[in-house]
Amino acid sequence: MSHEKHRFSLNNGFVVKQKGHKGFTQIHTAVCTCIYPPIVLMFSLTPPQLFGSKKDGVKQAEIQGLLKYGWHTEAMVLTAIRGELVVIPVEWSWLTLSRVLFSRQEVMKWNGWGYSDSRFLFNKKGQAEFTGRRYRLSGMVLPSLKDWFESTFGASLQHKSPATATLNASAVPFPSLNEAFLQDLKSTGIPFSHEAEDRVFRAHGHCLHEIFALREGKFGRVPDLVVWPNCHEDVVKTVDLACRHNVCLIPYGGGTSVSSALECPPDETRCIVSLDTSQMSRILWIDEKNLTAHVEAGIVGQDLERLLNESGYCTGHEPDSMEFSSLGGWVATRASGMKKNVYGNIEDLVVHIKMVCPRGVVEKSCQGPRVSIGPDIHHFIMGSEGTLGVVTEVTIKIRPMPEYQKYGSVVFPNFEQGVACLREVAKQRCAPASIRLMDNAQFQFGHALKPQVSSIFTSFLDGLKKFYITKFKGFDPHHLCVATLLFEGDRERVLQHEKQVYDIAAKFGGLAAGEDNGQRGYMLTFVIAYLRDLGMDYYVIGESFETSVPWDRVLDLCRNVKERIVRECRERGVQFPPLATCRCVCVSLSLTLTLREALDRRDLEHISAEELGRRGGPFPDVTS
């Protein structure tokens, strides 16, 4: 009997435990894990709607009957979102269902960013809106986005290039399986799949060229098999089998890679296996005395923070991709977060790492806060992008949840004065948890994303603020820039800190622009990545890069990279000028590049990276 993992389209689940068996765990959204699952009933409906739904083909009497008799049966029954009842023999005791959602592709796009129900679009009235219910911007109309979009890029809503709607399984290369590896894998009980949808979903990250190819329905080399280890020991077994049978492994965390690390080499003839760590998502222990937590590496950022918050703690690590990226991915990519000024980068948070390599398990023999000998093995692991092994468990520093949180924003006459202010904030070592300076082009972009106001009074206030800044204070709307702020800590210290930062800003011509603008700017971070998909619907492509650079080169780097992109586009005959924007984050720099007509899509990345290197920045991270 095949031990392949069978994938179900599930939104919510409800666990029913058979008498005499253990191992059931119910987690938050009611989607469950079964370590030893003799009987499980799962529903696609929310808990209040569980019983009596004709949609799922399960009658109320049938469910109550099964519950009443304690499931004395030799089958496990599941209901799928497509309305099918699937009966699975109890002998399949190896079956593992997810703590989060077992099939990510059921809730996430296979050829774009984020959740399937969340996207920017232009409705029938030609108005832009953001769909879904997951974000503050969800369900809102954005009245200025259409005009900004058309005027900036020369785009037309009449000329659309929609993405391939559904994945054509027949277009996916047939898997090249290593039968000896497969047979040994079956004996371990580790779930696996070679279905086209599972393989394609884990065959890419979110670089521009990767997403563009998927939108066109083009598939290069993809993994031949996907495996779902449930714990560290499962990873050890999988790596051992891969070495024994000469099989390639690609670790897969949250799939947000922007370094092409998930791409399969096109000329690789050996069997390629994607090792998906999503089932390894438990907090194994919390040490409240030493303020550390030992966590499995497959947990995604938002789940890690939520579970820690339930115990009164947090990590404070918030990369832009924290909704989807995993702890192991943060370690493997040496990640940085939006609140690094207070909480640090991932290298500042890591206490201990356990990684499975071809030659065995690599980890330190102690978890002391510091050792004087070197080299530090953690510095080999962090940033290795999965090339050395699979990170399975991480001990990280945690903190009590902040007592008080306050957003803010400052508007400056120009980008130069804004950068000078950030330099002074860094010099005085008083940077808030997050401080991010946007240039004028990015400010105009953010303004275009402002939702429709709900009242005449609100509209009047917005107009009054604009009049005060541009007319009374004399700020040129084509040069001003904005910094968003986030303060965290105990209330007294936050208020004192806030005053210090605003006093520094005033010395550089900065004006306080309100808490609402700061919060909106911070939250936009999580939805901006969805805009690239909207752009590609109308022949507009975009990419962003992050790098770090000495303070004395910030302005030169911004200016020169923008000029280089404009020059390259002009020389290559691109009809519409590109939009290049900059954002300064105290210790790093982000550049966003968007253009109406394409160079070769990889050229956009390579040209920008080359210019960044020439101007003193390291090779950048390419971020979605």
Solvent accessible surface area in square Angstrom, and as a share of the most:
residue,aa,sasa,rsa
1,M,149,0.67
2,S,48,0.31
3,H,54,0.24
4,E,46,0.21
5,K,4,0.02
6,H,78,0.35
7,R,45,0.16
8,F,15,0.06
9,S,3,0.02
10,L,6,0.03
11,N,60,0.31
12,N,27,0.14
13,G,2,0.02
14,F,66,0.27
15,V,24,0.14
16,V,16,0.09
17,K,116,0.49
18,Q,26,0.11
19,K,142,0.60
20,G,84,0.81
21,H,59,0.26
22,K,169,0.72
23,G,29,0.28
24,F,34,0.14
25,T,59,0.34
26,Q,96,0.43
27,I,40,0.20
28,H,85,0.38
29,T,69,0.40
30,A,8,0.06
31,V,1,0.00
32,C,0,0.00
33,T,2,0.01
34,C,0,0.00
35,I,95,0.48
36,Y,99,0.38
37,P,2,0.01
38,P,2,0.01
39,I,0,0.00
40,V,0,0.00
41,L,3,0.01
42,M,0,0.00
43,F,2,0.01
44,S,6,0.04
45,L,25,0.12
46,T,63,0.37
47,P,76,0.48
48,P,126,0.79
49,Q,103,0.46
50,L,10,0.05
51,F,92,0.38
52,G,39,0.38
53,S,19,0.12
54,K,194,0.82
55,K,131,0.56
56,D,2,0.01
57,G,44,0.42
58,V,12,0.07
59,K,142,0.60
60,Q,88,0.39
61,A,76,0.59
62,E,85,0.38
63,I,1,0.01
64,Q,92,0.41
65,G,25,0.24
66,L,57,0.28
67,L,64,0.32
68,K,154,0.65
69,Y,140,0.53
70,G,11,0.10
71,W,3,0.01
72,H,133,0.59
73,T,53,0.31
74,E,144,0.65
75,A,20,0.16
76,M,2,0.01
77,V,27,0.16
78,L,0,0.00
79,T,0,0.00
80,A,7,0.06
81,I,58,0.29
82,R,163,0.59
83,G,29,0.28
84,E,100,0.45
85,L,87,0.43
86,V,42,0.24
87,V,99,0.57
88,I,3,0.01
89,P,51,0.32
90,V,48,0.28
91,E,119,0.53
92,W,36,0.13
93,S,38,0.25
94,W,27,0.10
95,L,1,0.01
96,T,14,0.08
97,L,1,0.01
98,S,0,0.00
99,R,12,0.04
100,V,36,0.21
101,L,35,0.18
102,F,6,0.02
103,S,3,0.02
104,R,20,0.07
105,Q,17,0.07
106,E,46,0.21
107,V,25,0.15
108,M,27,0.12
109,K,35,0.15
110,W,33,0.11
111,N,16,0.08
112,G,2,0.02
113,W,16,0.06
114,G,2,0.02
115,Y,26,0.10
116,S,55,0.35
117,D,67,0.35
118,S,0,0.00
119,R,92,0.33
120,F,3,0.01
121,L,39,0.19
122,F,26,0.11
123,N,40,0.21
124,K,215,0.91
125,K,172,0.73
126,G,15,0.14
127,Q,64,0.28
128,A,1,0.00
129,E,44,0.20
130,F,0,0.00
131,T,32,0.19
132,G,24,0.23
133,R,231,0.84
134,R,112,0.41
135,Y,33,0.13
136,R,142,0.52
137,L,12,0.06
138,S,19,0.12
139,G,60,0.58
140,M,81,0.36
141,V,39,0.22
142,L,0,0.00
143,P,66,0.42
144,S,46,0.29
145,L,1,0.00
146,K,59,0.25
147,D,93,0.48
148,W,43,0.15
149,F,8,0.03
150,E,49,0.22
151,S,94,0.61
152,T,40,0.23
153,F,6,0.03
154,G,30,0.29
155,A,6,0.05
156,S,33,0.21
157,L,33,0.17
158,Q,155,0.69
159,H,112,0.50
160,K,100,0.42
161,S,28,0.18
162,P,90,0.57
163,A,31,0.24
164,T,49,0.29
165,A,91,0.71
166,T,103,0.60
167,L,33,0.16
168,N,83,0.43
169,A,61,0.47
170,S,101,0.65
171,A,49,0.38
172,V,12,0.07
173,P,55,0.35
174,F,186,0.77
175,P,17,0.11
176,S,54,0.35
177,L,49,0.24
178,N,43,0.22
179,E,106,0.47
180,A,54,0.42
181,F,1,0.00
182,L,12,0.06
183,Q,99,0.44
184,D,44,0.23
185,L,0,0.00
186,K,45,0.19
187,S,96,0.62
188,T,39,0.23
189,G,24,0.23
190,I,3,0.01
191,P,3,0.02
192,F,0,0.00
193,S,1,0.01
194,H,54,0.24
195,E,71,0.32
196,A,19,0.15
197,E,56,0.25
198,D,0,0.00
199,R,6,0.02
200,V,1,0.00
201,F,9,0.04
202,R,2,0.01
203,A,12,0.09
204,H,15,0.07
205,G,1,0.01
206,H,12,0.06
207,C,4,0.02
208,L,0,0.00
209,H,24,0.11
210,E,10,0.04
211,I,1,0.00
212,F,48,0.20
213,A,36,0.28
214,L,11,0.05
215,R,15,0.06
216,E,83,0.37
217,G,22,0.21
218,K,132,0.56
219,F,32,0.13
220,G,55,0.53
221,R,51,0.19
222,V,6,0.04
223,P,1,0.01
224,D,1,0.01
225,L,1,0.00
226,V,0,0.00
227,V,0,0.00
228,W,2,0.01
229,P,0,0.00
230,N,24,0.12
231,C,35,0.21
232,H,17,0.08
233,E,101,0.45
234,D,19,0.10
235,V,0,0.00
236,V,54,0.31
237,K,91,0.39
238,T,0,0.00
239,V,9,0.05
240,D,70,0.36
241,L,9,0.05
242,A,4,0.03
243,C,67,0.40
244,R,149,0.54
245,H,35,0.16
246,N,90,0.46
247,V,11,0.07
248,C,25,0.15
249,L,44,0.22
250,I,23,0.12
251,P,32,0.20
252,Y,6,0.02
253,G,18,0.17
254,G,8,0.08
255,G,7,0.07
256,T,22,0.13
257,S,22,0.14
258,V,28,0.16
259,S,60,0.38
260,S,37,0.24
261,A,38,0.29
262,L,10,0.05
263,E,58,0.26
264,C,10,0.06
265,P,65,0.41
266,P,119,0.75
267,D,117,0.61
268,E,33,0.15
269,T,118,0.69
270,R,104,0.38
271,C,8,0.05
272,I,1,0.00
273,V,0,0.00
274,S,1,0.00
275,L,0,0.00
276,D,0,0.00
277,T,8,0.05
278,S,5,0.03
279,Q,1,0.01
280,M,0,0.00
281,S,10,0.07
282,R,63,0.23
283,I,41,0.21
284,L,75,0.37
285,W,106,0.37
286,I,51,0.26
287,D,41,0.21
288,E,109,0.49
289,K,194,0.82
290,N,108,0.55
291,L,59,0.29
292,T,17,0.10
293,A,0,0.00
294,H,16,0.07
295,V,0,0.00
296,E,4,0.02
297,A,1,0.01
298,G,2,0.02
299,I,1,0.01
300,V,23,0.13
301,G,0,0.00
302,Q,65,0.29
303,D,14,0.07
304,L,0,0.00
305,E,21,0.09
306,R,75,0.28
307,L,43,0.22
308,L,0,0.00
309,N,52,0.27
310,E,126,0.57
311,S,56,0.36
312,G,34,0.33
313,Y,26,0.10
314,C,8,0.05
315,T,2,0.01
316,G,2,0.02
317,H,1,0.00
318,E,29,0.13
319,P,12,0.07
320,D,48,0.25
321,S,23,0.15
322,M,18,0.08
323,E,24,0.11
324,F,10,0.04
325,S,8,0.05
326,S,1,0.01
327,L,1,0.00
328,G,10,0.10
329,G,23,0.23
330,W,6,0.02
331,V,0,0.00
332,A,16,0.13
333,T,59,0.34
334,R,99,0.36
335,A,15,0.12
336,S,53,0.34
337,G,6,0.05
338,M,6,0.02
339,K,14,0.06
340,K,25,0.11
341,N,49,0.25
342,V,49,0.28
343,Y,13,0.05
344,G,14,0.14
345,N,37,0.19
346,I,1,0.01
347,E,53,0.24
348,D,68,0.35
349,L,9,0.04
350,V,15,0.09
351,V,24,0.14
352,H,7,0.03
353,I,0,0.00
354,K,38,0.16
355,M,5,0.02
356,V,4,0.02
357,C,19,0.11
358,P,89,0.56
359,R,239,0.87
360,G,33,0.31
361,V,63,0.36
362,V,43,0.25
363,E,78,0.35
364,K,53,0.22
365,S,123,0.80
366,C,68,0.40
367,Q,81,0.36
368,G,36,0.35
369,P,145,0.91
370,R,194,0.71
371,V,69,0.40
372,S,101,0.65
373,I,143,0.72
374,G,60,0.58
375,P,114,0.71
376,D,45,0.23
377,I,60,0.30
378,H,9,0.04
379,H,102,0.45
380,F,113,0.47
381,I,1,0.00
382,M,11,0.05
383,G,36,0.34
384,S,17,0.11
385,E,61,0.27
386,G,21,0.20
387,T,109,0.63
388,L,84,0.42
389,G,13,0.12
390,V,6,0.03
391,V,13,0.08
392,T,0,0.00
393,E,17,0.08
394,V,0,0.00
395,T,1,0.00
396,I,2,0.01
397,K,98,0.41
398,I,4,0.02
399,R,103,0.38
400,P,81,0.51
401,M,89,0.40
402,P,45,0.28
403,E,128,0.58
404,Y,58,0.22
405,Q,87,0.39
406,K,44,0.19
407,Y,17,0.07
408,G,1,0.01
409,S,0,0.00
410,V,3,0.02
411,V,4,0.02
412,F,2,0.01
413,P,31,0.19
414,N,42,0.22
415,F,24,0.10
416,E,95,0.43
417,Q,62,0.27
418,G,0,0.00
419,V,9,0.05
420,A,39,0.30
421,C,2,0.01
422,L,0,0.00
423,R,89,0.32
424,E,39,0.17
425,V,0,0.00
426,A,28,0.22
427,K,125,0.53
428,Q,76,0.34
429,R,219,0.80
430,C,8,0.05
431,A,22,0.17
432,P,0,0.00
433,A,1,0.01
434,S,1,0.01
435,I,3,0.01
436,R,13,0.05
437,L,0,0.00
438,M,35,0.16
439,D,5,0.03
440,N,25,0.13
441,A,28,0.22
442,Q,14,0.06
443,F,55,0.23
444,Q,58,0.26
445,F,28,0.12
446,G,14,0.13
447,H,88,0.39
448,A,3,0.02
449,L,0,0.00
450,K,54,0.23
451,P,30,0.19
452,Q,105,0.47
453,V,60,0.34
454,S,116,0.75
455,S,49,0.31
456,I,157,0.80
457,F,136,0.57
458,T,53,0.31
459,S,53,0.34
460,F,125,0.52
461,L,62,0.31
462,D,38,0.20
463,G,40,0.38
464,L,90,0.45
465,K,109,0.46
466,K,127,0.54
467,F,118,0.49
468,Y,101,0.38
469,I,31,0.16
470,T,24,0.14
471,K,144,0.61
472,F,146,0.61
473,K,84,0.36
474,G,57,0.55
475,F,17,0.07
476,D,60,0.31
477,P,52,0.33
478,H,133,0.59
479,H,108,0.48
480,L,7,0.03
481,C,0,0.00
482,V,15,0.08
483,A,1,0.01
484,T,8,0.05
485,L,3,0.02
486,L,1,0.01
487,F,1,0.00
488,E,22,0.10
489,G,21,0.20
490,D,55,0.29
491,R,124,0.45
492,E,140,0.63
493,R,167,0.61
494,V,3,0.02
495,L,59,0.29
496,Q,130,0.58
497,H,42,0.19
498,E,22,0.10
499,K,133,0.56
500,Q,73,0.32
501,V,2,0.01
502,Y,47,0.18
503,D,64,0.33
504,I,5,0.03
505,A,2,0.02
506,A,64,0.50
507,K,153,0.65
508,F,50,0.21
509,G,30,0.29
510,G,9,0.09
511,L,36,0.18
512,A,75,0.58
513,A,21,0.16
514,G,37,0.36
515,E,79,0.35
516,D,115,0.60
517,N,54,0.28
518,G,0,0.00
519,Q,52,0.23
520,R,57,0.21
521,G,18,0.17
522,Y,9,0.03
523,M,59,0.26
524,L,15,0.07
525,T,13,0.07
526,F,29,0.12
527,V,3,0.02
528,I,62,0.32
529,A,15,0.12
530,Y,1,0.00
531,L,22,0.11
532,R,32,0.12
533,D,17,0.09
534,L,4,0.02
535,G,6,0.06
536,M,7,0.03
537,D,10,0.05
538,Y,12,0.05
539,Y,109,0.41
540,V,3,0.02
541,I,7,0.04
542,G,10,0.10
543,E,6,0.03
544,S,18,0.12
545,F,1,0.00
546,E,49,0.22
547,T,8,0.05
548,S,49,0.32
549,V,23,0.13
550,P,69,0.44
551,W,62,0.22
552,D,119,0.62
553,R,112,0.41
554,V,6,0.03
555,L,63,0.31
556,D,62,0.32
557,L,0,0.00
558,C,7,0.04
559,R,116,0.42
560,N,24,0.12
561,V,1,0.00
562,K,57,0.24
563,E,89,0.40
564,R,23,0.09
565,I,1,0.00
566,V,57,0.32
567,R,91,0.33
568,E,22,0.10
569,C,2,0.01
570,R,156,0.57
571,E,124,0.56
572,R,121,0.44
573,G,60,0.57
574,V,19,0.11
575,Q,128,0.57
576,F,52,0.22
577,P,94,0.59
578,P,17,0.11
579,L,31,0.16
580,A,11,0.09
581,T,3,0.02
582,C,0,0.00
583,R,31,0.11
584,C,3,0.02
585,V,12,0.07
586,C,6,0.04
587,V,87,0.50
588,S,27,0.18
589,L,1,0.01
590,S,5,0.03
591,L,1,0.00
592,T,41,0.24
593,L,1,0.00
594,T,19,0.11
595,L,0,0.00
596,R,35,0.13
597,E,61,0.27
598,A,47,0.37
599,L,13,0.06
600,D,88,0.46
601,R,67,0.25
602,R,99,0.36
603,D,35,0.18
604,L,1,0.00
605,E,14,0.06
606,H,102,0.46
607,I,12,0.06
608,S,1,0.01
609,A,6,0.05
610,E,93,0.42
611,E,2,0.01
612,L,1,0.00
613,G,42,0.41
614,R,147,0.54
615,R,81,0.30
616,G,27,0.26
617,G,6,0.06
618,P,76,0.48
619,F,154,0.64
620,P,5,0.03
621,D,88,0.46
622,V,16,0.09
623,T,34,0.20
624,S,41,0.26
